[in-house]
Amino acid sequence: MIERVVLIKLTDAEANAVGRQKVVSHARRVLPTIPGVLSLSIGTPLDAESAKSWDVSIIVRLTEPSDVARFKDDPDRRAFMEQFLAPRMSFMKAWNFEIGEPTVA
């Protein structure tokens, strides 16, 4: 399984509770519909210290490494990124991890 971790810093005008919620709501509408997406987790900063660095986290789970390229090239995802998110975003970092099955302690 592949986990794509995306951290987003919004523009100063959007880096607030309302701006973050717009991104969260739109991502929840668009990203789960993209073929290959197994699950989606979206978060916002828990505390002021976290909010200094990031405004939104998105974790997308995909089945196979080849799904990453398909996910990134999907027209709906590209529209989300280019038309919706880009005007609201200062910068973004994304990483892909191959993960095993969850372990319960």
Contact map, one row per residue, 1 for C-alpha under 8 A:
111000000000000000000000000000000000000000000000000000000000111110000000000000000000000000000000011100000
111100000000000000000000000000000000000000000000000000000000111110000000000000000000000000000001111000000
111110000000000000000000000000000000000000000000000000000011110000000000000000000000000000000001111000000
011111000000000000000000000000000000000000000000000000000111110000010000000000000000000000000111100000000
001111100000000000000000000000000000000000000000000000001111000000000000000000000000000000000111100000000
000111110000000000000000000000000000000000000000000000001110000000000000000000000000000000011110000000000
000011111000000000000000000000000000000000000000000001111100000000000000000000000000000000011100000000000
000001111100000000000000000000000000000000000000000001111000000000000000000000000000000011111000000000000
000000111110001000000000000000000000000000000000000011110000000000000000000000000000000011110000000000000
000000011111111000010000000000000000000000000000000001100000000000000000000000000000000111100000000000000
000000001111111000000000000000000000000000000000000000000000000000000000000000000000000111000000000000000
000000000111111000000000000000000000000000000000000000000000000000000000000000000000000000000000000000000
000000000111111100100000000000000000000000000000000000000000000000000000000000000000000100000000000000000
000000000111111101110000000000000000000000000000000000000000000000000000000000000000000110000000000000000
000000001111111110110000000000000000000000000000000000100000000000000000000000000000000000000000000000000
000000000000111111110000000000000000000000000000000000000000000000000000000000000000000000000000000000000
000000000000001111111000000000000000000000000000000000000000000000000000000000000000000000000000000000000
000000000000010111111100000000000000000000000000000000000000000000000000000000000000000000000000000000000
000000000000111111111110000000000000000000000000000000000000000000000000000000000000000000000000000000000
000000000100011111111111000000000000000000010000000000110000000000000000000000000000000000000000000000000
000000000000000011111111100000000000000000000000000000000000000000000000000000000000000000000000000000000
000000000000000001111111110000000000000000000000000000000000000000000000000000000000000000000000000000000
000000000000000000111111111000000000000000000000000000010000000000000000000000000000100000000000000000000
000000000000000000011111111100000000000001100000000000010000000000000000000000000000000000000000000000000
000000000000000000001111111110000000000000000000000000000000000000000000000000000000000000000000000000000
000000000000000000000111111111000000000000000000000000000000000000000000000000000000000000000000000000000
000000000000000000000011111111100000000000000000000000000000000000000000000000010000000000000000000000000
000000000000000000000001111111110000000101000000000000000000000000000000000000000000000000000000000000000
000000000000000000000000111111111000000000000000000000000000000000000000000000000000000000000000000000000
000000000000000000000000011111111100000000000000000000000000000000000000000110010000000000000000000000000
000000000000000000000000001111111100100100000000000000000000000000000000000110000000000000000000000000000
000000000000000000000000000111111100111100000000000000000000000000000000000000000000000000000000000000000
000000000000000000000000000011111110100000000000000000000000000000000000000000000000000000000000000000000
000000000000000000000000000001111111100000000000000000000000000000000010010110000000000000000000000000000
000000000000000000000000000000001111100000000000000000000000000000000010000000000000000000000000000000000
000000000000000000000000000000000111110000000000000000000000011000100010000000000000000000000000000000000
000000000000000000000000000000111111111100000000000000000001111000000010000000000000000000000000000000000
000000000000000000000000000000010001111100000000000000000001111000000000000000000000000000000000000000000
000000000000000000000000000000010000111110000000000000000001110000000000000000000000000000000000000000000
000000000000000000000000000100110000111111000000000000000111100000000000000000000000000000000000000000000
000000000000000000000000000000000000001111100000000000001111000000000000000000000000000000000000000000000
000000000000000000000001000100000000000111110000000000011110000000000000000000000000000000000000000000000
000000000000000000000001000000000000000011111000000000011100000000000000000000000000000000000000000000000
000000000000000000010000000000000000000001111100000000111000000000000000000000000000000000000000000000000
000000000000000000000000000000000000000000111111011001110000000000000000000000000000000000000000000000000
000000000000000000000000000000000000000000011111011000000000000000000000000000000000000000000000000000000
000000000000000000000000000000000000000000001111111000000000000000000000000000000000000000000000000000000
000000000000000000000000000000000000000000001111111100000000000000000000000000000000000000000000000000000
000000000000000000000000000000000000000000000011111110000000000000000000000000000000000000000000000000000
000000000000000000000000000000000000000000001111111111000000000000000000000000000000000000000000000000000
000000000000000000000000000000000000000000001111111111100000000000000000000000000000000000000000000000000
000000000000000000000000000000000000000000000001111111100000000000000000000000000000000000000000000000000
000000001000000000000000000000000000000000000000111111100000000000000000000000000000000000000000000000000
000000111100000000000000000000000000000000001000011111111000000000000000000000000000000000000000000000000
000000111100001000010000000000000000000000011000001111111000000000000000000000000000000000000000000000000
000000111000000000010011000000000000000001111000000001111100000000000000000000000000000000000000000000000
000011110000000000000000000000000000000011110000000001111110000000000000000000000000000000000000000000000
000111100000000000000000000000000000000111100000000000011111000000000000000000000000000000000000000000000
001111000000000000000000000000000000000111000000000000001111100000000000000000000000000000000000000000000
001110000000000000000000000000000000111110000000000000000111110000000000000000000000000000000000000000000
111100000000000000000000000000000000111100000000000000000011111000000000000000000000000000000000000000000
111100000000000000000000000000000001111000000000000000000001111110110000000000000000000000000000000000000
110000000000000000000000000000000001110000000000000000000000111110100000000000000000000000000000000000000
110000000000000000000000000000000000000000000000000000000000011111110000000000000000000000000000000000000
110000000000000000000000000000000000000000000000000000000000011111111000000000000000000000000000010000000
000000000000000000000000000000000000000000000000000000000000000111111100000000000000000000000000000000000
000000000000000000000000000000000001000000000000000000000000011111111110000000000000000000000000000000000
000100000000000000000000000000000000000000000000000000000000010111111111000000000000000000000000000000000
000000000000000000000000000000000000000000000000000000000000000011111111100000000000000000000000000000000
000000000000000000000000000000000000000000000000000000000000000001111111110000000000000000000000000000000
000000000000000000000000000000000111100000000000000000000000000000111111110010000000000000000000000000000
000000000000000000000000000000000000000000000000000000000000000000011111110011000000000000000000000000000
000000000000000000000000000000000000000000000000000000000000000000001111111011000000000000000000000000000
000000000000000000000000000000000100000000000000000000000000000000000111111111000000000000000000000000000
000000000000000000000000000000000000000000000000000000000000000000000000111111100000000000000000000000000
000000000000000000000000000001100100000000000000000000000000000000000000011111110000000000000000000000000
000000000000000000000000000001100100000000000000000000000000000000000011111111111000000000000000000000000
000000000000000000000000000000000000000000000000000000000000000000000001111111111110000000000000000000000
000000000000000000000000000000000000000000000000000000000000000000000000001111111111000000000000000000000
000000000000000000000000001001000000000000000000000000000000000000000000000111111111100000000000000000000
000000000000000000000000000000000000000000000000000000000000000000000000000011111111110000000000000000000
000000000000000000000000000000000000000000000000000000000000000000000000000001111111111000000000000000000
000000000000000000000000000000000000000000000000000000000000000000000000000001111111111000000000000000000
000000000000000000000000000000000000000000000000000000000000000000000000000000111111111100000000000000000
000000000000000000000010000000000000000000000000000000000000000000000000000000011111111110000000000000000
000000000000000000000000000000000000000000000000000000000000000000000000000000001111111111000000000000000
000000000000000000000000000000000000000000000000000000000000000000000000000000000111111110000000000000000
000000000110110000000000000000000000000000000000000000000000000000000000000000000001111111000000000000000
000000011110010000000000000000000000000000000000000000000000000000000000000000000000111111110000000000000
000000011110000000000000000000000000000000000000000000000000000000000000000000000000010111110000000000000
000000011100000000000000000000000000000000000000000000000000000000000000000000000000000011111000000000000
000001111000000000000000000000000000000000000000000000000000000000000000000000000000000011111100000000000
000001110000000000000000000000000000000000000000000000000000000000000000000000000000000000111110000000000
000111100000000000000000000000000000000000000000000000000000000000000000000000000000000000011111000000000
000111000000000000000000000000000000000000000000000000000000000000000000000000000000000000001111100000000
011110000000000000000000000000000000000000000000000000000000000000000000000000000000000000000111110000000
011110000000000000000000000000000000000000000000000000000000000000000000000000000000000000000011111000000
111000000000000000000000000000000000000000000000000000000000000010000000000000000000000000000001111100000
111000000000000000000000000000000000000000000000000000000000000000000000000000000000000000000000111110000
100000000000000000000000000000000000000000000000000000000000000000000000000000000000000000000000011111000
000000000000000000000000000000000000000000000000000000000000000000000000000000000000000000000000001111100
000000000000000000000000000000000000000000000000000000000000000000000000000000000000000000000000000111110
000000000000000000000000000000000000000000000000000000000000000000000000000000000000000000000000000011111
000000000000000000000000000000000000000000000000000000000000000000000000000000000000000000000000000001111
000000000000000000000000000000000000000000000000000000000000000000000000000000000000000000000000000000111
